[in-house]
Structure formats: structure tokens, C-alpha cells
């Protein structure tokens, strides 16, 4: 198993397997309404929360692997993003919305009906997340790409995780963008359901890939960077 975890393609393979499982389950159990598989408090939703519970457990179990000051800083960022992603999955953007639909869009801040306090809290959340993301990209993106091209399994896991997060947003907006261009998707149809499954399953992949990254870091920190010097510089 340890040797298999060192393979650079494991994160890609795991993501594909989860997607195939999700589509197979949706078409098998909900052939007449694929969106039932991805509905709030539906089966896939609970699977996602279970995966986040596993991620938080893994963070606790592997916390002692992060020994140096830089490693501890990286661990703090990992915890921050894990909790932020969990809150996002739980709908924090709606908790702060007040009279609006979501708190993390421009129209929320320009709507005079929304209380200034909620706007301030939402802005702080966005600033904190943006600052943490910017610092993480500055400190780790270049070595991660070096590891990616060197076929380091850990780097591939991180790049796959980031790509899955980006694809989530693309498929989230795809039906609306198609509708704006004159190609509306029937909300009860197969194509709309397929987009929903892709988006929601990729969201499920995020904590799973996070767990995989922690396991790989526990086994061998060199899996994340192409050389020892890079590991010392960026961890």
C-alpha cells in the first residue's frame, strides 16, 4: 500500500474512481431525477460531511508530523482551509446573507437591504481567505509545480486538489452561463443533473484529497518536492 501511495497518479485515479462511483450511483438509484443524488441532506451530501469528518480526524492524528516553524505554519493554513471549506459546504454564505441569497457576491455588498454588520463580517471572511490563499500560492505554488513535473505524488495531489476546486466553480456556473448564451438546460434533464453530479462529487473529492495529502506527508515529506533543498526552503 505504501508503495502504491507513492505513485504520482494516485490522486488522479482516486478522483476518477469517485466520479465514476457517483455517476453510477446516481443513474442506478435516481434515473428519473439525477439531482436527487446531489440534493441538500441527500446521500452525496452526507458522504461529503463524512469525508470532512475524516479530514478533521486526520489533521488531529498527523499534527505531530509538522515539526519545524515552517511546517507548523503550513499545518495552520491546512487547518484554516479545511474549516473554511467545511463551513462553505455547510452554507456559511447563506448564514451571513441576511435578506439576500449569498454573502460572497458583489450584489450582496451593493444591496442596501443587507445590514452593514453582515457586510463587514462577510468582507472579513473574504479578506482572510484571500490573504491565506495568496500567501499559500506565493510560498508553495512554484515548488508544487516543480514537484508536479518531477512526478512527485504529493505535488500531484495538491495540484489535483486545486484543480478539483476550480472545476467545482466551473460546473457550478456552467448551466447559468449556457442559459445566458441561449442554451438553457432543463433542470429535470440529464445534462443539468450531470453537471450537478460533477460539481458536488468534486466537492466531495476535496476532503478526500486532503486526507491523501496528509497520509503522503506522513509517509515521506520528499513526495511533495523535487529535491531536499526545495523541501527545506518551502516547508
SESESE-804657 format. One record per residue (C-alpha): residue in three letters; z, y, x. Coordinates in steps of 0.25 Angstrom, whole numbers, always signed. Last residue first. Example, Ala and Ser with C-alpha at 12.3 -4.5 7.8 and 13.67 -1.06 7.14 Angstrom:
{ser,{+29,-4,+55}} {ala,{+31,-18,+49}} 
END
This chain:
{unk,{+17,+94,+32}} {unk,{+5,+103,+37}} {unk,{+6,+105,+52}} {unk,{+13,+92,+55}} {unk,{+3,+83,+47}} {unk,{-8,+91,+53}} {unk,{-3,+87,+67}} {unk,{-2,+73,+63}} {unk,{-16,+71,+59}} {unk,{-25,+70,+47}} {unk,{-15,+74,+37}} {unk,{-9,+68,+24}} {unk,{-8,+53,+28}} {unk,{+0,+57,+40}} {unk,{+12,+58,+31}} {unk,{+13,+43,+30}} {unk,{+20,+35,+20}} {unk,{+28,+46,+13}} {unk,{+16,+55,+13}} {unk,{+8,+44,+6}} {unk,{+18,+42,-4}} {unk,{+20,+57,-7}} {unk,{+4,+58,-8}} {unk,{+4,+47,-18}} {unk,{+15,+53,-26}} {unk,{+7,+66,-27}} {unk,{-6,+58,-30}} {unk,{+1,+52,-42}} {unk,{+7,+66,-46}} {unk,{-7,+72,-47}} {unk,{-14,+60,-53}} {unk,{-8,+62,-66}} {unk,{-15,+76,-66}} {unk,{-28,+69,-63}} {unk,{-26,+60,-75}} {unk,{-24,+72,-84}} {unk,{-37,+79,-79}} {unk,{-46,+67,-79}} {unk,{-40,+62,-93}} {unk,{-43,+75,-99}} {unk,{-57,+76,-94}} {unk,{-60,+62,-99}} {unk,{-54,+66,-113}} {unk,{-63,+78,-113}} {unk,{-75,+69,-110}} {unk,{-71,+58,-120}} {unk,{-70,+67,-132}} {unk,{-58,+72,-140}} {unk,{-58,+85,-134}} {unk,{-73,+86,-135}} {unk,{-78,+93,-122}} {unk,{-85,+107,-123}} {unk,{-97,+109,-115}} {unk,{-101,+123,-117}} {unk,{-97,+129,-104}} {unk,{-83,+133,-109}} {unk,{-81,+119,-114}} {unk,{-84,+113,-101}} {unk,{-74,+122,-95}} {unk,{-63,+118,-105}} {unk,{-66,+104,-103}} {unk,{-65,+105,-88}} {unk,{-53,+113,-87}} {unk,{-43,+101,-86}} {unk,{-53,+93,-78}} {unk,{-54,+104,-67}} {unk,{-39,+106,-68}} {unk,{-36,+91,-65}} {unk,{-47,+91,-55}} {unk,{-39,+101,-46}} {unk,{-26,+93,-47}} {unk,{-34,+80,-44}} {unk,{-40,+87,-32}} {unk,{-26,+91,-27}} {unk,{-21,+77,-28}} {unk,{-33,+71,-21}} {unk,{-32,+81,-10}} {unk,{-17,+77,-8}} {unk,{-20,+62,-9}} {unk,{-32,+64,+1}} {unk,{-22,+71,+11}} {unk,{-12,+59,+9}} {unk,{-23,+48,+12}} {unk,{-28,+55,+25}} {unk,{-43,+53,+25}} {unk,{-46,+63,+36}} {unk,{-54,+72,+27}} {unk,{-42,+72,+18}} {unk,{-32,+74,+29}} {unk,{-39,+87,+33}} {unk,{-39,+91,+19}} {unk,{-24,+89,+18}} {unk,{-23,+97,+31}} {unk,{-30,+109,+25}} {unk,{-23,+108,+12}} {unk,{-9,+107,+17}} {unk,{-3,+121,+20}} {unk,{-12,+130,+13}} {unk,{-14,+122,+1}} {unk,{+1,+119,+0}} {unk,{+3,+134,+1}} {unk,{-7,+138,-9}} {unk,{-1,+127,-19}} {unk,{+13,+132,-17}} {unk,{+9,+146,-19}} {unk,{+0,+143,-32}} {unk,{+12,+134,-38}} {unk,{+22,+145,-36}} {unk,{+12,+156,-41}} {unk,{+9,+148,-53}} {unk,{+23,+145,-57}} {unk,{+27,+160,-54}} {unk,{+16,+165,-63}} {unk,{+20,+155,-74}} {unk,{+34,+160,-73}} {unk,{+30,+175,-74}} {unk,{+20,+172,-85}} {unk,{+32,+165,-93}} {unk,{+41,+178,-90}} {unk,{+30,+187,-95}} {unk,{+29,+180,-109}} {unk,{+15,+176,-113}} {unk,{+10,+184,-125}} {unk,{+3,+194,-115}} {unk,{-7,+183,-111}} {unk,{-12,+187,-97}} {unk,{-3,+177,-90}} {unk,{-6,+165,-99}} {unk,{-21,+169,-98}} {unk,{-21,+167,-83}} {unk,{-17,+152,-84}} {unk,{-4,+145,-80}} {unk,{+5,+147,-92}} {unk,{-3,+138,-102}} {unk,{-5,+139,-117}} {unk,{+1,+153,-120}} {unk,{+13,+157,-129}} {unk,{+23,+153,-118}} {unk,{+15,+146,-107}} {unk,{+26,+142,-98}} {unk,{+28,+129,-104}} {unk,{+13,+127,-105}} {unk,{+11,+128,-90}} {unk,{+23,+119,-88}} {unk,{+15,+108,-95}} {unk,{+21,+95,-90}} {unk,{+9,+93,-80}} {unk,{+11,+107,-75}} {unk,{+26,+104,-73}} {unk,{+22,+91,-66}} {unk,{+12,+98,-57}} {unk,{+23,+109,-53}} {unk,{+33,+98,-50}} {unk,{+23,+91,-41}} {unk,{+18,+104,-35}} {unk,{+32,+108,-31}} {unk,{+37,+95,-26}} {unk,{+24,+94,-17}} {unk,{+27,+108,-12}} {unk,{+41,+104,-9}} {unk,{+36,+92,-1}} {unk,{+27,+100,+7}} {unk,{+38,+110,+11}} {unk,{+46,+97,+15}} {unk,{+35,+92,+23}} {unk,{+34,+106,+30}} {unk,{+49,+106,+33}} {unk,{+48,+92,+38}} {unk,{+53,+79,+31}} {unk,{+45,+77,+18}} {unk,{+46,+62,+17}} {unk,{+60,+64,+11}} {unk,{+54,+68,-2}} {unk,{+47,+55,-4}} {unk,{+56,+50,-15}} {unk,{+58,+63,-22}} {unk,{+43,+67,-22}} {unk,{+40,+52,-26}} {unk,{+49,+54,-39}} {unk,{+42,+67,-42}} {unk,{+29,+60,-41}} {unk,{+33,+49,-49}} {unk,{+38,+58,-60}} {unk,{+25,+65,-59}} {unk,{+18,+51,-61}} {unk,{+26,+49,-74}} {unk,{+22,+63,-79}} {unk,{+7,+59,-77}} {unk,{+9,+46,-84}} {unk,{+15,+53,-96}} {unk,{+3,+62,-97}} {unk,{-6,+50,-96}} {unk,{+1,+43,-107}} {unk,{+1,+55,-117}} {unk,{+12,+66,-117}} {unk,{+1,+76,-117}} {unk,{-12,+69,-119}} {unk,{-20,+63,-108}} {unk,{-22,+49,-114}} {unk,{-24,+55,-128}} {unk,{-35,+64,-122}} {unk,{-44,+51,-121}} {unk,{-45,+51,-137}} {unk,{-53,+39,-142}} {unk,{-52,+30,-130}} {unk,{-37,+32,-129}} {unk,{-31,+19,-123}} {unk,{-43,+14,-115}} {unk,{-50,+27,-112}} {unk,{-38,+34,-108}} {unk,{-32,+22,-100}} {unk,{-45,+20,-92}} {unk,{-46,+35,-89}} {unk,{-32,+36,-84}} {unk,{-34,+23,-76}} {unk,{-47,+28,-70}} {unk,{-40,+42,-66}} {unk,{-28,+35,-60}} {unk,{-37,+26,-52}} {unk,{-46,+38,-47}} {unk,{-33,+46,-43}} {unk,{-28,+33,-35}} {unk,{-41,+31,-28}} {unk,{-42,+46,-24}} {unk,{-27,+46,-19}} {unk,{-29,+32,-12}} {unk,{-42,+37,-4}} {unk,{-35,+41,+9}} {unk,{-29,+27,+11}} {unk,{-15,+28,+16}} {unk,{-9,+23,+3}} {unk,{-17,+10,+5}} {unk,{-10,+7,+18}} {unk,{+4,+10,+11}} {unk,{+0,+0,+0}} 
END
